[in-house]
Amino acid sequence: MKPHAPRMPGFKPLQLGDFSPPTRWCGRQLMLVPASPEWGELDYAAVMASRQHIKHLFGPGDTWPPDDLSMEEDIADLAWHWREFSTRRSFAYHLLDPTGLSCLGCLYLYPTASAAHDAEAYLWTHISLPSGPLDK
């Protein structure tokens, strides 16, 4: 597993002020919960099923997820995301079905180096989901 690199120079911290990021959001067709090892089995199954669909999500040179990603590596990655969430440095959320029994994807909110933006957002959805809006 490739360890997460330290923030590159030029990345500005997320400016949250008094804002408290949600720790759970429930909609009609999905719920968001912070990414953490607690959801490791569901996340791993979704990542592995969708890995070719989500490769290069973070840029053309990014190789995540590797074809040989182990569950232990995925859980270590989720632990990193949880530490980032807990320290308010970045925020990763699992998109779960309303029952919490299936991972539908992940949403990431990261610091950015762009002077024109406050953050970078990345989203991947399970390969089995339609590519359009969920309310179709």
TILO-264612 format. One record per residue (C-alpha): residue number from 0; residue in three letters; x negated, y, z. Coordinates in steps of 0.05 Angstrom, whole numbers, plus 5000, padded with zeros to 4 digits. Example, Ala and Ser with C-alpha at 12.3 -4.5 7.8 and 13.67 -1.06 7.14 Angstrom:
REM residues 2
0;ALA;4754;4910;5156
1;SER;4727;4979;5143
END
This chain:
REM residues 136
0;MET;5000;5000;5000
1;LYS;4975;5069;4984
2;PRO;4974;5111;5047
3;HIS;5009;5178;5045
4;ALA;4959;5232;5028
5;PRO;4954;5294;5073
6;ARG;4989;5355;5046
7;MET;4949;5387;4991
8;PRO;4928;5460;4999
9;GLY;4981;5507;4974
10;PHE;5041;5467;5000
11;LYS;5082;5512;5044
12;PRO;5119;5482;5103
13;LEU;5194;5478;5100
14;GLN;5224;5540;5131
15;LEU;5280;5513;5175
16;GLY;5286;5566;5228
17;ASP;5343;5545;5275
18;PHE;5372;5497;5223
19;SER;5378;5425;5248
20;PRO;5378;5375;5191
21;PRO;5436;5327;5195
22;THR;5423;5259;5226
23;ARG;5485;5228;5193
24;TRP;5533;5250;5139
25;CYS;5593;5209;5118
26;GLY;5630;5218;5053
27;ARG;5683;5176;5018
28;GLN;5634;5134;4978
29;LEU;5569;5139;5016
30;MET;5535;5160;5080
31;LEU;5467;5191;5091
32;VAL;5422;5170;5149
33;PRO;5349;5188;5161
34;ALA;5302;5138;5129
35;SER;5272;5094;5183
36;PRO;5248;5023;5194
37;GLU;5317;5007;5223
38;TRP;5342;5003;5151
39;GLY;5281;4966;5125
40;GLU;5315;4903;5098
41;LEU;5368;4942;5060
42;ASP;5317;4992;5034
43;TYR;5269;4939;5011
44;ALA;5323;4901;4973
45;ALA;5345;4965;4938
46;VAL;5274;4988;4922
47;MET;5254;4921;4893
48;ALA;5317;4914;4851
49;SER;5309;4985;4825
50;ARG;5233;4991;4822
51;GLN;5227;4999;4746
52;HIS;5284;5049;4747
53;ILE;5250;5092;4800
54;LYS;5177;5087;4781
55;HIS;5145;5155;4769
56;LEU;5200;5190;4810
57;PHE;5147;5234;4843
58;GLY;5110;5248;4778
59;PRO;5080;5213;4718
60;GLY;5018;5190;4755
61;ASP;5055;5162;4814
62;THR;5057;5085;4818
63;TRP;5107;5077;4875
64;PRO;5137;5028;4883
65;PRO;5085;4977;4863
66;ASP;5111;4912;4835
67;ASP;5079;4873;4892
68;LEU;5106;4918;4948
69;SER;5116;4875;5011
70;MET;5172;4886;5061
71;GLU;5119;4902;5113
72;GLU;5091;4957;5069
73;ASP;5160;4985;5056
74;ILE;5175;4986;5131
75;ALA;5108;5022;5143
76;ASP;5129;5073;5091
77;LEU;5196;5082;5125
78;ALA;5160;5092;5192
79;TRP;5120;5149;5159
80;HIS;5185;5180;5133
81;TRP;5215;5175;5203
82;ARG;5154;5210;5234
83;GLU;5159;5265;5181
84;PHE;5233;5273;5197
85;SER;5221;5274;5272
86;THR;5168;5329;5265
87;ARG;5210;5368;5214
88;ARG;5156;5365;5161
89;SER;5198;5330;5107
90;PHE;5264;5294;5105
91;ALA;5281;5227;5073
92;TYR;5351;5198;5075
93;HIS;5379;5131;5058
94;LEU;5443;5133;5017
95;LEU;5484;5076;5045
96;ASP;5552;5050;5025
97;PRO;5606;5071;5075
98;THR;5600;5006;5113
99;GLY;5525;5013;5122
100;LEU;5514;4944;5091
101;SER;5481;4965;5026
102;CYS;5428;5016;5007
103;LEU;5449;5057;4947
104;GLY;5385;5097;4941
105;CYS;5344;5151;4976
106;LEU;5341;5227;4978
107;TYR;5276;5263;4994
108;LEU;5267;5336;5013
109;TYR;5193;5356;5012
110;PRO;5151;5418;5019
111;THR;5131;5450;4954
112;ALA;5072;5487;4925
113;SER;5118;5527;4880
114;ALA;5125;5601;4896
115;ALA;5193;5600;4862
116;HIS;5225;5546;4906
117;ASP;5233;5531;4980
118;ALA;5230;5455;4974
119;GLU;5227;5397;4926
120;ALA;5284;5347;4923
121;TYR;5279;5276;4894
122;LEU;5335;5225;4888
123;TRP;5338;5154;4865
124;THR;5398;5109;4862
125;HIS;5405;5034;4859
126;ILE;5399;5006;4789
127;SER;5469;4978;4794
128;LEU;5502;5046;4802
129;PRO;5528;5085;4743
130;SER;5483;5143;4721
131;GLY;5539;5195;4724
132;PRO;5577;5226;4783
133;LEU;5600;5177;4836
134;ASP;5672;5202;4832
135;LYS;5687;5172;4763
END
